[in-house]
Amino acid sequence: MEHTSEHIQWHPSKIARQDRHRLNAHRSCVLWLTGLSGSGKSTLAYETERRLHGMKIRSYVLDGDNLRHGLNGDLGFSAEHRKENIRRTSEVARLLVDAGIITIIALISPYRADRELARSLFGEGEFIEAYVDCPLQVCEQRDPKGLYKKARAGIIPGFTGISAPYEAPLHPEIVIPSARQSLAESVDQIIDCLLSLRMFPSGMTR
């Protein structure tokens, strides 16, 4: 990214990320949930956060809708604005990961290039892309916010899956078939992935 600010420098902390990991007794990472509107990203994000909290693991959800109430409130849904939405969210996530927190992001994030740009901000094993795979027709049947109905009626232009594309991940770390398994099973799948990547000791799941 091109910086317009002048006469600034990065001030490193005297506490290393590894020190925070030792204090927490777990590592930190980004769990990036991507998928169509209505696929279950936010529901899964908050249930995963609840489960991790119960395991005494520090985590926090950055939800796309919530971010648009504040930090990203000036952005629309054009390709450029979506890219900036992801860039800002990624930068916040990078700070949270540095603070030792498992950061769960729930964003449609429809374009592969934007998600890969987000991945590039993190070290090896710190970015976990989770594709919440739900067929369009199921998302439309759910339509919890009534957005698909409005998109079909032409009220919402550039709506992902209807009048704008969604580029599914080619090599995600996790594929979650949210239409074919329960919420609890989906959370279990995420916890198992985090365990396999040694984000925390297996004893913390008990």
C-alpha positions in Angstrom: 0.0 0.0 0.0 1.2 3.6 -0.7 1.5 5.7 2.4 0.7 9.4 2.3 1.7 10.1 5.9 5.2 11.6 6.3 7.8 11.7 9.1 6.5 8.6 10.9 8.2 5.5 12.1 7.1 2.1 13.5 7.7 1.8 17.3 8.3 -1.8 18.2 7.0 -3.1 21.5 9.4 -4.3 24.2 7.2 -7.4 24.6 7.5 -10.0 21.9 4.6 -11.9 20.5 6.1 -15.1 21.8 6.1 -13.6 25.3 2.3 -12.9 25.0 1.9 -16.5 23.8 3.6 -17.8 26.9 1.5 -15.6 29.1 -1.7 -16.8 27.4 -0.6 -20.5 27.2 -1.7 -20.4 23.5 -0.7 -19.0 20.2 -2.5 -16.4 18.1 -3.8 -16.4 14.6 -6.4 -15.2 12.2 -9.4 -17.4 11.4 -10.9 -15.9 8.3 -14.4 -17.1 7.6 -15.5 -16.4 4.0 -18.7 -17.3 2.2 -22.0 -16.1 0.8 -24.4 -13.9 2.8 -26.5 -16.3 4.8 -24.0 -19.1 4.8 -23.6 -18.9 8.6 -20.3 -17.0 9.0 -21.4 -14.7 11.9 -23.2 -17.4 13.8 -20.2 -19.7 13.5 -17.8 -17.0 14.4 -19.6 -16.1 17.7 -20.2 -19.7 18.6 -16.5 -20.4 18.1 -15.6 -17.4 20.2 -17.9 -18.6 22.9 -16.4 -22.1 22.8 -12.8 -20.7 23.0 -13.7 -18.4 25.9 -14.9 -21.5 27.8 -11.6 -23.1 27.1 -9.9 -19.9 28.6 -8.5 -19.0 25.2 -8.4 -15.3 24.3 -10.3 -14.6 21.1 -12.2 -11.8 19.5 -14.6 -11.6 16.5 -14.3 -8.9 13.8 -17.7 -9.2 12.1 -18.3 -7.5 8.8 -21.6 -5.9 9.7 -20.2 -4.6 13.0 -17.2 -3.0 11.4 -19.4 -1.2 8.9 -21.1 0.5 11.9 -17.8 2.3 12.8 -14.4 1.7 11.3 -15.7 0.9 7.8 -18.9 2.9 7.9 -17.8 5.2 5.1 -17.4 2.3 2.6 -20.0 1.0 0.1 -20.0 -2.3 -1.7 -18.0 -1.6 -4.9 -15.0 -3.8 -5.7 -12.7 -1.0 -4.6 -14.6 -0.4 -1.4 -14.7 -4.1 -0.6 -10.9 -4.2 -1.1 -10.5 -1.3 1.3 -12.9 -3.0 3.8 -10.7 -6.1 3.8 -7.5 -4.0 4.0 -8.6 -2.1 7.1 -10.0 -5.3 8.7 -6.7 -7.1 8.0 -4.7 -4.3 9.6 -6.8 -4.5 12.8 -6.5 -8.3 12.8 -2.7 -8.0 12.5 -2.6 -5.9 15.7 -4.9 -8.3 17.6 -2.7 -11.3 16.5 0.3 -9.4 17.7 -1.5 -8.9 21.0 -1.8 -12.7 21.3 -5.4 -13.0 20.5 -7.1 -15.6 18.2 -8.9 -13.3 15.8 -12.0 -14.6 14.1 -13.1 -12.6 11.0 -16.5 -13.0 9.4 -16.6 -11.3 6.0 -18.1 -12.3 2.7 -14.7 -11.2 1.2 -15.8 -12.4 -2.3 -12.5 -11.8 -4.2 -9.6 -14.2 -4.0 -7.0 -11.5 -4.6 -8.2 -9.5 -1.6 -8.1 -12.5 0.7 -4.6 -13.4 -0.5 -3.5 -9.8 0.2 -4.9 -10.2 3.7 -3.0 -13.5 4.0 0.3 -11.8 3.0 0.2 -9.6 6.2 0.7 -12.7 8.4 3.4 -15.2 9.1 3.5 -18.9 8.2 0.6 -20.7 9.9 -1.0 -17.5 11.2 -3.7 -17.1 8.6 -6.4 -19.8 8.5 -8.9 -19.5 5.7 -12.2 -21.2 6.4 -14.6 -21.5 3.5 -18.2 -21.6 4.9 -19.5 -23.6 1.9 -23.3 -23.2 1.6 -25.2 -23.5 -1.7 -26.7 -20.2 -3.0 -30.2 -21.7 -2.9 -29.9 -22.5 0.7 -28.6 -19.1 1.6 -31.6 -17.6 -0.3 -34.0 -19.8 1.6 -32.5 -18.7 4.9 -32.2 -15.0 3.9 -32.1 -13.8 7.5 -31.9 -10.2 6.6 -34.1 -10.2 3.5 -31.2 -9.2 1.3 -31.5 -11.8 -1.4 -35.1 -10.8 -1.9 -34.1 -7.2 -2.3 -31.2 -8.1 -4.6 -33.5 -10.2 -6.9 -35.9 -7.2 -7.0 -33.0 -4.9 -8.1 -33.2 -2.9 -4.9 -29.6 -3.8 -3.9 -27.2 -3.6 -6.8 -23.9 -5.5 -6.9 -25.0 -8.1 -4.4 -22.6 -11.0 -4.1 -24.0 -14.2 -5.6 -26.7 -12.5 -7.5 -25.4 -9.5 -9.5 -21.7 -9.7 -8.3 -19.4 -12.6 -8.2 -18.2 -14.8 -5.4 -14.8 -16.5 -5.9 -14.6 -19.5 -3.7 -11.2 -20.3 -2.1 -9.1 -22.7 -4.1 -7.0 -24.0 -1.2 -8.6 -23.1 2.1 -7.3 -24.6 5.3 -10.9 -25.6 6.2 -14.0 -26.2 4.2 -17.1 -26.1 6.4 -20.3 -27.5 4.8 -22.7 -25.4 6.9 -25.8 -26.7 5.1 -25.0 -30.3 5.9 -23.8 -30.3 9.4 -24.8 -28.8 12.7 -23.3 -25.6 14.2 -21.7 -27.7 17.0 -20.1 -30.0 14.3 -18.8 -26.9 12.5 -17.2 -25.5 15.6 -15.7 -28.9 16.4 -14.2 -28.8 12.9 -12.6 -25.4 13.6 -11.3 -26.5 17.1 -9.8 -29.6 15.6 -8.0 -27.5 12.9 -6.6 -25.2 15.6 -5.4 -28.2 17.6 -3.8 -29.7 14.5 -1.9 -26.4 14.0 -0.9 -26.5 17.7 -2.5 -23.1 18.5 -3.1 -24.4 22.0 -2.4 -27.6 24.0 -4.9 -30.4 23.7 -5.5 -30.3 27.4 -7.2 -26.9 27.0 -10.2 -28.6 25.2 -11.2 -30.6 28.3 
